Amino acid sequence: MEAKIMIKSTKMVSVLLASLTVLGLMVSTGVATVRAADNGSAKTTQKVDTKAQSKIADPKAGIGFLTEGSTTFEGSNMLEGVHLSNDFSLTSGILQISYTGKTTVALAWGEKTKTQIVMPDEFKALMNKTTADGKTFLDYIEPSSYFYAPNNQGGHTQKYTYKRSDISYDRTNNVLILQNQIGLFNLLSSQTLEAHVYIDLGQAITDLGERIPDAYNKSFYQFKSVVSSADAIPDWSLLGNAESEGKINWDKLDQGWTIVNQVPTIHTPVKDTDTKVIGGNAPAGSTVKIRANSEDGPVIGTAIAGVDGTYIADIIQQKAGTKLFADQTTALGAKGFGTAIVEHDNAVPPALSLDATRVKWGEVVNGKISTPGHTIEAVDMFTNKKYNVTVSEDGLSFSFDTSQIDQASLPTNIAFTEHNGDQVSGKSILLVMPTA
């Protein structure tokens, strides 16, 4: 029976994240033990015996190829993550994944291998995204990526540059798979090999339109990896211990994620007397829109957020009970709305503003109301008779037709007052004269 090996653990990848201006990483190292399942029906777990000459000597055995090594993160400026252009329209940054290890057991003669990398869970949405023209994350793996066997075949270096056809993605397990299309020889033990993968992460984010979330654990992004024979099946459940995992020790890889999910706030209370909405928590330079009644309601005010995220938007006064929605817009898009309910101002209204204080009978006089929803009274100061007043639909103005006054009572004074419940404004006086 042909022996089949299930890989249980190996040393991870070395991950280098760099922007186009060189990003950097924190440092982490470790060594993992190598385990494999026995090829018998008992399926027992045991350490691989690297000195088992009977296994190594048989080129048909198809022994799984394992290594041990260390994980290192190095560079500079890592805490900036990928870089955003000033207008947020472009994202740049190169993700370099590099593996270096030493062999602990041999392959069948000339057998090919594959490099498998479990990507962070935070990358799943990006890696599963497809553009309208069919591009995926794999199209942003650069052609400079390669597999390197320095001591292969009698000491001769062999280097294989990955083709697009060599690269695939296991959606179920979130695993990046790269086929190493060179046969390995003379790798009995303690021989070195390398795999280097360069990903234009920034361009992938830009083109695919999917941001990388902040680290789910609020601490780091985790990678797991193995180099194995082409038909070996890794057991990823054992690749999560401190010795085998690789980490980017930063919790905010993509600032764009923060910006997209930044929801503007509205400072409350917003009164029905207010002509401005003040808020904060908007991305610097973003356009903040205030909408009335719904998320897609009419825009009643706009503002540009300052460097501290605050904004002041001029609005038309809104009736008490109106729900306001605030959203922000950048080249990255936005998610979510800040909300507030317009409250009634119980203060005494100011005296009404009239467009005239002396008119002839038959003319129409207009005036302004301080707060939508307030009522207006027009009363003859000599007879105490109340007259009709027409209020505009927005509740911010009114008109008074003097022709409703009995000409026999002219001249007369009409007192206008604005009523806010029990609160009454001062009087605004209109003198109405006869036409003759």
C-alpha atoms as one frame of an Amber mdcrd trajectory, in Angstrom:
protein
   0.000   0.000   0.000   1.286   3.395  -0.899   2.104   5.386   2.228   0.124
   8.554   2.745   1.198  11.226   5.202  -1.030  13.856   6.856   0.919  16.872
   7.960   0.219  17.834  11.578   2.484  20.797  12.133   5.335  22.748  10.630
   7.123  26.021  10.941   5.207  28.931   9.631   5.779  31.613   7.077   7.846
  34.667   7.476   5.624  37.592   6.679   6.867  40.962   5.649   4.286  43.661
   5.057   5.599  46.686   3.240   4.054  49.724   1.567   5.460  51.094  -1.637
   7.592  53.253   0.619   8.548  50.197   2.810   6.281  49.209   5.661   7.582
  47.274   8.646   6.802  44.608  11.217   7.270  43.633  14.799   9.557  40.623
  15.489   8.433  37.120  16.382  10.341  33.804  16.157   9.826  30.166  17.049
  10.339  26.540  16.095   7.628  23.915  15.666   7.845  20.157  16.065   6.886
  17.944  13.124   4.115  15.368  13.442   2.375  13.063  10.974  -0.339  10.399
  10.983   0.778   6.788  10.561  -0.130   5.256   7.188  -1.942   2.339   8.771
  -5.604   1.921   9.664  -4.943   2.753  13.328  -4.331   6.404  12.399  -2.115
   6.983  15.401  -0.146  10.196  15.822   3.639  10.020  16.114   6.764  12.080
  15.609   8.382  11.779  12.211  11.617   9.824  12.470  14.057  11.777  10.325
  16.595   8.954  10.637  14.305   6.305   9.226  16.431   5.259   6.294  13.914
   2.705   5.088  11.428   5.461   4.381  13.951   7.724   2.773  15.497   5.017
   0.662  12.222   4.053  -0.967  11.546   6.624  -3.704   8.020   5.293  -4.194
   6.938   5.810  -0.637   5.696   9.346  -1.286   6.756  10.544   2.145   5.341
  13.952   3.046   8.002  16.645   3.048   8.276  18.694   6.240  10.545  21.438
   7.494  11.316  23.327  10.627  12.366  26.946  10.715  11.576  30.258  12.286
   9.155  33.075  11.729  10.480  36.608  11.600   8.887  39.936  10.948  11.154
  42.811  10.066  11.272  46.129   8.284  10.247  49.633   9.220   7.154  51.793
   9.549   4.741  48.854   9.878   2.365  50.683  12.165   1.193  52.799   9.223
  -0.174  49.735   7.431  -1.214  50.236   3.814  -1.039  53.832   2.626  -3.949
  56.033   1.510  -3.586  58.886  -0.956  -4.611  62.337   0.249  -8.015  62.116
  -1.436  -8.509  58.509  -0.267  -8.921  57.373  -3.885  -5.870  55.065  -3.957
  -4.450  52.495  -1.549  -0.849  51.266  -1.837   1.239  48.648  -0.046   3.088
  45.408  -0.786   2.574  42.264   1.269   5.677  40.022   1.153   5.300  36.499
   2.517   8.638  34.705   2.853   9.306  31.188   4.115  12.727  29.752   4.965
  13.135  26.324   6.468  15.217  23.174   6.773  14.100  19.720   5.772  13.411
  17.039   8.360  12.338  14.207   6.030  12.821  13.386   2.348  10.449  13.295
  -0.595  10.239  10.712  -3.277  12.945  11.361  -5.842  12.121  14.418  -7.925
   8.781  14.972  -6.197   7.215  18.417  -6.387   5.928  20.403  -3.438   3.432
  23.114  -2.679   3.469  26.070  -0.354   0.214  26.603   1.550  -0.559  29.716
   3.549  -3.587  30.111   5.773  -4.473  33.775   5.451  -5.927  35.815   8.335
  -9.699  35.650   8.739  -9.754  39.405   8.205  -8.627  38.824   4.593 -11.526
  36.498   3.663 -13.876  39.095   2.182 -11.079  40.630   0.098  -9.844  37.238
  -1.125 -13.343  36.147  -2.112 -14.169  39.342  -4.012 -14.452  39.317  -7.824
 -14.610  42.431 -10.019 -17.026  42.888 -12.909 -14.236  41.998 -15.337 -13.365
  38.815 -13.437 -10.307  39.903 -11.423  -9.666  38.293  -8.040  -7.125  38.624
  -5.250  -4.877  36.082  -6.998  -4.349  38.470  -9.907  -2.441  40.786  -7.574
   0.226  38.236  -6.690   3.225  39.665  -8.485   5.242  37.674 -11.069   8.396
  38.180  -8.978   7.102  35.560  -6.512   9.223  32.401  -6.474  10.304  29.096
  -4.854  14.031  28.626  -4.146  15.996  25.462  -3.367  19.624  26.557  -2.781
  21.113  23.070  -2.278  19.085  21.082  -4.753  20.423  18.423  -7.173  24.084
  18.118  -6.367  24.416  21.556  -4.888  22.948  23.376  -7.909  20.562  26.179
  -7.060  17.081  25.907  -8.528  14.644  28.777  -8.605  11.112  28.579  -9.918
   9.061  31.690 -10.632   5.363  31.154 -10.000   2.954  31.434 -12.912  -0.640
  32.518 -12.442  -1.730  28.950 -13.188   0.328  27.731 -10.194  -1.703  29.782
  -7.736  -5.097  28.880  -6.310  -7.256  29.656  -3.318  -9.120  27.257  -1.053
 -12.201  29.274  -0.115 -13.378  26.786   2.479 -10.200  26.929   4.555  -9.006
  30.409   3.483  -5.734  28.916   2.189  -3.478  30.372  -0.505  -1.875  27.499
  -2.442   1.234  27.798  -4.649   2.481  24.831  -6.672   6.301  24.567  -6.608
   6.936  23.239 -10.117  10.500  21.941  -9.678  11.438  18.460  -8.528  13.447
  18.310  -5.323  16.531  16.110  -5.036  19.217  15.475  -2.427  16.996  16.699
   0.376  17.550  14.016   2.978  17.716  16.340   5.962  18.919  19.759   7.033
  18.687  21.173   3.527  17.303  24.680   3.098  14.591  26.049   0.871  12.676
  29.303   0.514   9.366  30.518  -0.856   8.683  34.215  -1.503   5.263  35.622
  -2.360   4.748  39.299  -3.186   1.200  40.669  -3.195   0.203  44.156  -4.331
  -2.185  44.422  -1.425  -2.923  48.112  -1.855  -3.918  47.763  -5.500  -6.032
  44.722  -4.692  -7.940  46.740  -2.095  -8.354  49.657  -4.517  -9.557  47.587
  -7.481 -11.630  45.009  -5.621 -13.271  47.654  -3.441 -13.029  45.626  -0.250
 -11.295  46.908   2.877  -9.385  44.798   5.431 -11.074  44.975   8.852  -9.260
  45.798  12.053  -7.870  42.693  13.751 -10.779  40.695  15.170  -8.814  39.944
  18.321  -7.902  43.645  18.635  -4.220  42.700  18.735  -2.731  41.010  15.631
  -3.262  39.351  12.233  -2.385  35.639  12.205  -0.902  33.555   9.370  -0.207
  29.812   9.264   1.834  27.980   6.631   3.389  24.709   5.514   5.522  23.437
   2.637   4.662  19.844   1.805   4.567  17.251  -0.909   2.006  18.061  -3.565
  -0.573  15.536  -2.340  -0.128  16.059   1.423  -3.127  17.259   3.442  -2.227
  19.702   6.217  -3.955  19.437   9.559  -4.325  23.134  10.274  -5.811  22.500
  13.692  -2.305  21.959  15.081  -0.887  25.068  13.504  -2.127  27.569  16.038
   0.300  27.239  18.887   2.827  29.887  19.848   5.623  28.095  18.020   3.955
  27.675  14.641   1.860  30.794  14.060   3.082  34.003  12.470   1.672  37.381
  13.438   1.557  40.936  12.231   1.572  42.572  15.639  -0.654  45.489  14.762
  -4.447  45.715  14.945  -5.183  48.288  12.208  -3.701  47.185   8.919  -6.031
  49.254   6.712  -6.887  52.801   7.746  -9.492  52.802   4.990 -11.555  50.335
   7.015 -11.778  52.864   9.837 -12.736  55.653   7.454 -15.425  53.654   5.650
 -16.989  52.648   8.958 -16.656  56.068  10.589 -20.185  57.245  11.373 -20.665
  60.988  11.973 -22.376  61.983  15.202 -24.958  64.735  15.673 -24.627  66.802
  18.804 -27.933  66.951  20.646 -30.271  68.489  21.365 -31.243  69.792  17.938
 -34.115  72.223  18.482 -36.866  73.218  16.083 -35.458  76.743  16.394 -31.991
  75.707  15.201 -30.603  76.666  11.804 -27.360  74.696  12.244 -26.489  71.079
  12.975 -23.182  70.517  14.780 -21.479  67.135  14.980 -18.233  65.183  14.982
 -16.496  61.842  14.304 -16.351  62.439  10.560 -13.190  61.674   8.518 -11.125
  64.819   8.010 -12.030  66.440   4.696 -15.123  64.308   4.145 -18.430  65.799
   3.023 -21.109  65.430   5.674 -24.734  65.517   4.522 -27.718  66.069   6.794
 -30.907  64.405   5.584 -34.445  64.707   6.878 -36.931  61.912   7.597 -34.963
  58.950   6.127 -31.522  57.689   5.071 -32.291  58.634   1.474 -34.339  61.703
   2.390 -33.770  65.211   1.077 -30.446  66.825   1.933 -31.145  69.842   4.122
 -27.543  70.781   4.870 -23.903  69.939   4.033 -20.509  70.616   5.593 -16.835
  69.688   5.217 -15.363  67.973   8.262 -12.328  69.603   9.838  -9.088  67.901
  10.807 -10.580  67.005  14.190 -13.649  65.435  12.574 -16.091  68.167  13.631
 -18.520  69.869  11.247 -21.198  72.597  11.231 -23.969  72.323   8.640 -26.433
  75.131   7.908 -29.965  73.760   7.718 -33.506  74.927   7.286 -35.408  74.772
  10.560 -37.192  71.461  11.042 -40.391  70.646  12.866 -40.180  68.931  16.232
 -40.180  65.141  15.814 -38.294  65.181  12.509 -35.552  62.520  12.395 -32.213
  63.710  11.067 -29.588  61.484   9.420 -25.891  62.369   9.016 -23.620  60.512
   6.607 -20.100  61.128   5.342 -18.718  60.704   1.845 -15.140  60.066   0.720
 -13.681  58.239  -2.258 -13.796  55.113  -0.063 -17.557  55.187   0.446 -19.298
  55.035   3.811 -21.386  52.811   6.056 -23.953  53.945   8.597 -25.722  57.117
   9.662 -25.646  59.260  12.768 -29.173  60.220  13.880 -31.021  62.715  16.048
 -34.652  63.666  16.689 -35.523  67.348  16.456 -36.822  68.554  19.811 -39.249
  71.334  20.535 -37.841  74.525  22.007 -40.084  75.604  24.898 -38.655  79.102
  25.082 -40.703  82.272  24.607 -40.738  83.073  20.873 -39.247  86.370  19.689
 -41.484  89.089  18.295 -42.611  88.458  14.731 -40.891  90.071  11.788 -43.284
  91.855   9.365 -42.360  93.104   5.898 -44.308  96.321   6.580 -45.638  98.238
   9.569 -48.081 100.597   7.693 -50.242  99.621   4.701 -53.504 100.572   2.980
 -56.574  98.416   3.119 -56.552  95.554   0.563 -52.786  94.939   0.674 -51.214
  91.643   1.760 -48.594  91.679   4.520 -46.037  88.884   5.004 -44.174  87.858
   8.126 -41.654  85.298   9.416 -42.251  82.652  12.082 -39.394  81.759  14.426
 -40.272  78.065  14.789 -42.258  75.680  12.580 -45.372  74.455  14.367 -45.987
  77.657  16.296 -49.346  79.373  15.808 -49.904  82.990  14.768 -52.683  85.264
  15.984 -53.797  88.548  14.398 -56.080  90.626  16.669 -57.637  94.060  16.164
 -56.374  96.137  19.090 -59.598  98.234  19.234 -62.304  95.627  18.674 -60.391
  92.458  19.815 -61.585  90.731  16.655 -59.342  87.853  15.466 -58.446  87.628
  11.786 -57.310  84.763   9.577 -53.610  84.166   8.962 -52.249  81.860   6.236
 -49.146  79.864   7.271 -46.738  78.483   4.664 -46.256  74.736   4.224 -42.809
  74.770   5.861 -44.212  76.669   8.842 -41.617  79.435   8.619 -43.713  82.292
   7.191 -47.258  83.631   7.019 -49.396  86.129   5.105 -52.206  88.439   6.195
 -54.823  89.851   3.785 -56.003  93.248   5.055 -59.125  93.148   2.848 -60.816
  90.976   5.512 -60.961  94.037   7.808 -64.232  96.059   7.829 -63.342  99.355
   6.164 -65.694 101.174   8.495 -63.302 100.392  11.370 -60.309 101.956   9.661
 -57.780 103.107  10.540 -56.889 100.392  12.991 -53.946  98.517  14.498 -53.529
  94.771  14.143 -51.391  93.008  16.783 -49.537  89.875  15.661 -48.254  87.340
  18.226 -46.494  83.954  17.930 -47.667  81.221  20.330 -45.511  78.358  21.625
 -47.951  76.510  23.834 -48.439  78.791  26.816 -45.498  80.943  25.768 -46.430
  84.056  23.783 -44.173  86.453  21.940 -44.287  90.215  22.198 -46.655  92.079
  19.864 -45.760  93.231  16.376 -48.078  96.077  15.303 -49.444  96.709  11.797
 -51.277  99.995  11.024 -53.962  99.563   8.347 -55.168 102.792   6.681 -58.181
 103.485   4.425 -57.556 103.632   0.686 -58.952 107.203   0.294
